Amino acid sequence: MQAKEVTLKNSQVATIRQARPEDAARLLEYVNRVTGETDFLAFGAGELDWPVEKERRFIEDYRSADNKMLLVAEVAGDIAGVAGFTGDDRQRLRHGGELGVMVSRRYWGLALGSALMGSVIEWARGSGVVRKLGLRVRVDNERALRLYERLGFAREGLVTRQFLVDGTFYDGYLMGLEIDP
């Protein structure tokens, strides 16, 4: 995927590009910071506790796969958002997988999440492999639900007790977007 620039609602410019192995340390720091900013993510602060070398290998794996993508959004040299798609390794399932996106709180409401999601969808359409994007979202995450539905994702199911945050269970929707060549 070619890097691209998008202008945010506050007139700042974000560069969206594929993650590189040399981003590993910065990505780990970013993820561990941002997971502490909201309870809507699939994991919390400190849960991604692995060494930089493992993150570097993770990024290399994504770069070499035809059904995985890891994108970084930078604003003025700082990581502002990340989106990833993990395709399945099994032959019968490799056309689908799970999408995740996280945006730093200071960039919420500026259309960075939309730009990241749109970039993953664009990549999937051109991949020649990915035919279905799936995601999980808490039923009470109204902002995310509006974004996903605006981008064409449909609610495909309800999973009770999908998330457990600080001793409280939250239901989640499974959502999907079919990709046609």
C-alpha positions as CSV (number, residue, x, y, z in Angstrom):
1,M,0.0,0.0,0.0
2,Q,1.3,3.5,-0.9
3,A,1.5,6.0,1.9
4,K,-1.2,8.7,1.7
5,E,-1.9,12.0,3.4
6,V,-5.3,13.0,4.8
7,T,-6.4,16.3,6.2
8,L,-8.1,16.0,9.6
9,K,-11.0,18.1,10.7
10,N,-8.6,20.3,12.7
11,S,-6.6,20.9,9.5
12,Q,-3.6,18.8,10.6
13,V,-2.3,16.4,8.1
14,A,-2.0,12.7,8.9
15,T,0.2,10.3,6.9
16,I,-1.2,6.8,6.7
17,R,1.3,4.1,5.8
18,Q,2.2,0.5,6.3
19,A,4.0,-0.2,9.5
20,R,7.8,-0.9,9.2
21,P,10.0,-3.0,11.5
22,E,11.8,0.1,12.7
23,D,8.4,1.3,14.1
24,A,8.4,-1.5,16.7
25,A,9.4,0.4,19.8
26,R,7.2,3.4,19.0
27,L,4.3,1.1,18.3
28,L,4.6,-0.7,21.6
29,E,4.8,2.6,23.5
30,Y,1.8,3.9,21.5
31,V,-0.4,0.8,22.1
32,N,0.4,0.7,25.8
33,R,-0.4,4.4,26.2
34,V,-3.7,4.4,24.1
35,T,-5.1,1.2,25.7
36,G,-5.2,3.2,29.0
37,E,-7.3,6.0,27.4
38,T,-10.5,3.9,26.9
39,D,-12.2,0.7,28.0
40,F,-13.7,0.1,24.5
41,L,-10.6,-1.7,23.1
42,A,-10.2,-5.5,23.2
43,F,-7.3,-5.3,25.6
44,G,-6.2,-2.9,28.3
45,A,-3.1,-1.0,29.4
46,G,-0.1,-3.2,29.9
47,E,-1.6,-6.3,28.2
48,L,0.7,-6.1,25.2
49,D,3.8,-6.8,27.2
50,W,6.3,-8.3,24.8
51,P,9.8,-7.3,23.8
52,V,10.6,-5.0,20.9
53,E,12.1,-7.8,18.9
54,K,8.8,-9.7,19.0
55,E,7.0,-6.6,17.8
56,R,9.5,-6.3,15.0
57,R,8.9,-9.9,13.9
58,F,5.1,-9.3,14.2
59,I,5.4,-6.3,11.8
60,E,7.6,-8.3,9.4
61,D,5.0,-11.1,9.4
62,Y,2.3,-8.7,8.4
63,R,4.4,-7.1,5.7
64,S,5.1,-10.5,4.1
65,A,1.5,-11.8,4.2
66,D,-1.1,-11.2,1.5
67,N,-4.0,-11.3,3.9
68,K,-2.6,-9.1,6.8
69,M,-2.1,-5.4,7.0
70,L,-0.8,-3.1,9.8
71,L,-1.2,0.6,9.2
72,V,0.2,3.6,11.2
73,A,-1.2,7.1,11.1
74,E,1.3,9.8,12.0
75,V,0.7,13.5,12.7
76,A,3.7,15.7,12.9
77,G,5.9,12.6,13.4
78,D,3.9,11.2,16.3
79,I,1.8,8.0,16.0
80,A,-1.8,9.1,16.2
81,G,-3.6,5.9,15.2
82,V,-3.1,2.3,14.2
83,A,-5.3,-0.1,12.2
84,G,-4.7,-3.7,11.5
85,F,-6.3,-6.6,9.7
86,T,-5.4,-10.2,10.6
87,G,-6.3,-12.8,8.0
88,D,-6.6,-16.4,9.0
89,D,-3.8,-18.8,8.1
90,R,-6.0,-21.7,7.2
91,Q,-6.8,-22.1,3.5
92,R,-10.6,-22.3,3.9
93,L,-10.6,-19.2,6.1
94,R,-7.8,-17.0,4.8
95,H,-10.1,-14.8,2.8
96,G,-11.5,-13.4,6.1
97,G,-10.2,-12.1,9.4
98,E,-10.5,-9.4,12.0
99,L,-10.0,-5.7,11.8
100,G,-9.0,-3.5,14.7
101,V,-8.5,0.2,14.9
102,M,-7.3,2.5,17.7
103,V,-6.9,6.3,17.7
104,S,-5.3,8.4,20.4
105,R,-7.9,10.3,22.4
106,R,-6.5,13.7,21.3
107,Y,-7.4,12.8,17.7
108,W,-11.0,11.5,18.4
109,G,-13.6,13.2,16.4
110,L,-11.2,14.4,13.7
111,A,-12.0,11.6,11.1
112,L,-8.7,9.8,11.6
113,G,-10.6,6.6,12.5
114,S,-12.6,6.9,9.3
115,A,-9.4,7.4,7.3
116,L,-7.7,4.4,8.8
117,M,-10.8,2.2,8.3
118,G,-11.1,3.5,4.7
119,S,-7.5,2.6,4.0
120,V,-7.9,-0.9,5.3
121,I,-11.0,-1.4,3.1
122,E,-9.2,0.0,0.1
123,W,-6.3,-2.3,0.7
124,A,-8.7,-5.3,1.1
125,R,-10.4,-4.5,-2.2
126,G,-7.1,-4.6,-4.0
127,S,-5.6,-7.5,-2.2
128,G,-7.1,-10.2,-4.4
129,V,-7.4,-12.4,-1.3
130,V,-9.5,-10.7,1.4
131,R,-13.2,-11.0,0.8
132,K,-14.6,-10.4,4.3
133,L,-13.6,-7.9,7.0
134,G,-14.9,-8.7,10.5
135,L,-14.7,-6.9,13.8
136,R,-16.0,-7.0,17.3
137,V,-17.4,-3.9,19.1
138,R,-19.0,-3.3,22.4
139,V,-22.8,-2.7,22.1
140,D,-22.4,0.6,24.1
141,N,-19.7,2.0,21.8
142,E,-22.1,4.2,19.9
143,R,-19.4,6.3,18.2
144,A,-17.7,3.2,16.7
145,L,-21.0,1.7,15.7
146,R,-22.0,4.8,13.7
147,L,-18.6,4.8,12.0
148,Y,-18.7,1.1,11.1
149,E,-22.2,1.3,9.8
150,R,-21.5,4.4,7.8
151,L,-18.6,2.4,6.1
152,G,-21.0,-0.4,5.2
153,F,-20.4,-2.9,8.0
154,A,-23.5,-4.9,9.1
155,R,-24.3,-6.3,12.5
156,E,-24.1,-10.0,12.1
157,G,-24.5,-11.2,15.6
158,L,-24.6,-10.5,19.3
159,V,-22.1,-12.2,21.7
160,T,-23.1,-11.9,25.3
161,R,-20.3,-11.3,27.8
162,Q,-17.9,-10.6,24.9
163,F,-15.8,-8.2,27.0
164,L,-14.8,-8.2,30.7
165,V,-13.6,-4.9,32.0
166,D,-12.9,-4.3,35.6
167,G,-15.2,-7.1,36.7
168,T,-18.1,-6.1,34.5
169,F,-19.3,-8.0,31.4
170,Y,-20.3,-6.2,28.2
171,D,-22.0,-7.7,25.2
172,G,-20.5,-7.2,21.8
173,Y,-21.7,-7.1,18.2
174,L,-19.9,-9.1,15.5
175,M,-19.9,-6.9,12.4
176,G,-18.8,-7.7,8.9
177,L,-18.2,-6.1,5.5
178,E,-18.1,-8.2,2.4
179,I,-15.4,-7.3,-0.1
180,D,-16.1,-7.9,-3.8
181,P,-13.3,-7.6,-6.4
